[in-house]
Amino acid sequence: MEKFIRLIDTAIPLDAENVDTDQIIPARFLKATDKSGFGENLFRDWRFDKNGEPNEDFVLNQNKYSGSILIAGNNFGCGSSREHAAWAIKAYGFKAVVSSYFADIFKGNALNNGLLPVQVSPDFLHRLFTSVEKDPKEKFSIDLEQQKITIKSSGDSEHFDIDPYKKTCLINAYDDIDFLTSKLAEIKKFEEKRSGKESIPQETLQT
C-alpha cells in the first residue's frame, strides 16, 4: 500500500444511492484471485452498453469529470461482502470514496486495501455534490491526520471519524503484518519482562 496522509484533488460525482457491490464489480468478473485487472471492469454495466460501447451518460465516461476522489450517494457498498469491490475502485485510480453512509463490510474491505472511506453528514455530502457539479475542476482536501475534508474554494469543511488503528495503518502504509513488525521492539521488551529477563535497574539493587 501507499501512504495516505493528505489528498488534494478533483472529484467524480456518482449521485446514486444504495450502490451495491454487484453494481461496483459484477459477479461475472470475480473469477480472478489477484487484484490486477479489476479497475477496467469497475461499474461495467453502467459504463458500457450490451455491445461493449461506452455509455456517454455515465459520469465516469464524461471528460469534464476527473480525479482520485469518488463522491457517492448514501449507503454505498451495500450487498455482498466481496472484497473485489474495493479492489476495483482502487485499481481504477480512486484513493478515497466519500458518502453519508457505507456498508460496514465494504468499509472494512476498503480500509484493508488502502482505500479511504470518508463518511460525512447528508448535508455536507449535498454541498460536495453541488460544488463539483457547479465546477468540475473544484478541488477537495482530505486530511487524514486531522480527519477533515474541505472544499478548497469555500473553505467549508467537516470532520470525519476513522478507526485509530486503521488510521495508523493508512498513514504509514501498513498492512496488518507490517503493523506487527513495527511493534517488534515493544513486543520483545514485553516478553522479556514477562519472562523475568528484563534487567533490574541499578538504583533498585542499591536500596
N, C-alpha and C positions, 0 to 999 in steps of 0.2 A: 504494500500500500504506500501511497504518498502522503506526506504530512498535510494536514488541513489546519491552518491557523486563522487565515483571513482570506476571504474571496471577494473580489470586486469585479463584477461582470454584468453584462446584459442578461436578459431572461427570455424564455419562451413560455407564453401563457397557454395552458391547457385547461380551459374553463369548462370542465365537466366533472360532475360529482360521481361518487361510487365507482371510480375506475378500478376494475378488479385485475388480478394478476393474469387472467387469461386474455384480457384486452392488452395488457402490457406486453406479454410474450405468449402467443397462442400455444396450446398444448402440443401441436404437431412439431414444434421446434425444440422439444425438450429431450431429444434422444442423446444429444452430446453430454458428456460428463465433465468437460472442462469449460472454462469461461469464454473461450475465443469464439468469435463469430456471432454472438448474441445481439450485438448492437445493431446489425443490419436488419434484424427482424423485430426490432422494438416497434410496438404499435402496428404490426404488419398489416392487419386487416383494416386499419384506419388509414394508413399511409398509402396503400396500394389497392387498386380495384381487382376484380377477379382475373383480369388479363395481365396483372402484374404492372400496370401503368400507374404512375403516381397520382394520388388524389389531390388535385390542386387546392381543394377547400380545407385540407387538413393542415393544422398550424405548423407542423414540422416540415411541410413542403412549401411554406411561404417564405420567400427570400428576405422579407422585411424583418423577420424574427431570427435571432441567433443568440448564442450564449451557453454557458455551462450551468445555468440555474433553470430548473423547471418549476414553474408556478402552477399548481394543480388545485382542482376543486376539493371539496370536503370528502372525507372517507376514502382517501387514496390508498391503493394496495390491498383492498379487501379481497375476499375469495379464498383461493387455495393458498397453501403455505410455501409454494415453490420459490426457492432461493433464486431461480433463474430470472425472476422479475428484477431483482436488484442488479444481477449481473448485466442484464440487457440495458438498463438505464445507465449504469456506469460505463459500459463498453461503448455506448453511443457518444459519450463525452460529457454527460452531466456529472457535476460534482456535488450538487445539492438539490433537494426537492423541497418545496415549500407548500404546505397545506394547512387547513384548520384542524384536520384530524387524519391520523394514519392508523391503519390496522396494525395491531401490536406485533404480529409475526413479521409483517413486511418491515416495520421499523427496525426490529432486531436484525433481520437479514441485511438491511441497508447499512446499518452501523458496522456489522461484521465484515462488510465488503468495501469500506471506505467511502460510502455514500452518505452524506449528512442529511437526515430528515429534520426540517425546521418547522415546528408546529407553532402557528400563530393564531391569534383570535380571528373569528369570522370577519370582524370589522377591518382589521389590518389586512387580511387577505384581499378583501374587496378593494382596499386602497392600492395594493400591489397590482392587481389586475387593471385597475383604472390607469395607473401610472404607465405600465408597459403598453397598454392598448392605445393610450394617447400619444406616447412617444416610444416606439420600438427600440430606440437607442438609449433609453433610460438605463442607468446603471444602479445596481444594488450592492450593498456591502453586507457580507455575512461574517461577523467577527466571532469566532468560536471561543476564544479566550474570554471575551466579555459577554458571550451568549446574547448577541444583539444583532438584529437585522435592520438595515437602514435604507431608505430611499434617498439616493445621493442628492438629487436636485432640490428636495424639500427639507432634508434632514429628519424627516419623520422616521421614527424607529420604534422597535418593540423588542422586549426581552423574550428569549425562548429557553425552555428547560431541556436538559440533557443529562443522562446518567453520568455521574462523575468518572466512573471507570472508563466508559466509552469515550468520554471527552479526552481523557489522558491518552487513550489508545490512538485516537484520531490526530491529536496534536503531535504525537511522537511517531506516527506511522507504525504503530504496534499491532500485531495480531495477538491472540491470547498467549501464544508461546513466547513471542517477543517480550510481552509484558512480564512473564515469569522470569525470563532470562535477565531482564533489567533489575530484578529483585534478588539475584543470586547471592550478593554480598550480605543482604539483610537476612535472607533465609539461612545462610551458613552461620551467621552470628547467632541467630535464634536457636539453631540446632546445637551449636556448641554450648550455649547457655543451658539448654535443657539437659544435655548430657554431662554437665559439670566440668566441661573443658575450658570454659571461659576463665581467663586469668583473674586472680583476685587482686584488686587494687592494692598498691604498696602501702598506702596510708592505713588500710584495714589491717594489714599484717602487723603494723607497729603499735596498734592500740591494744 
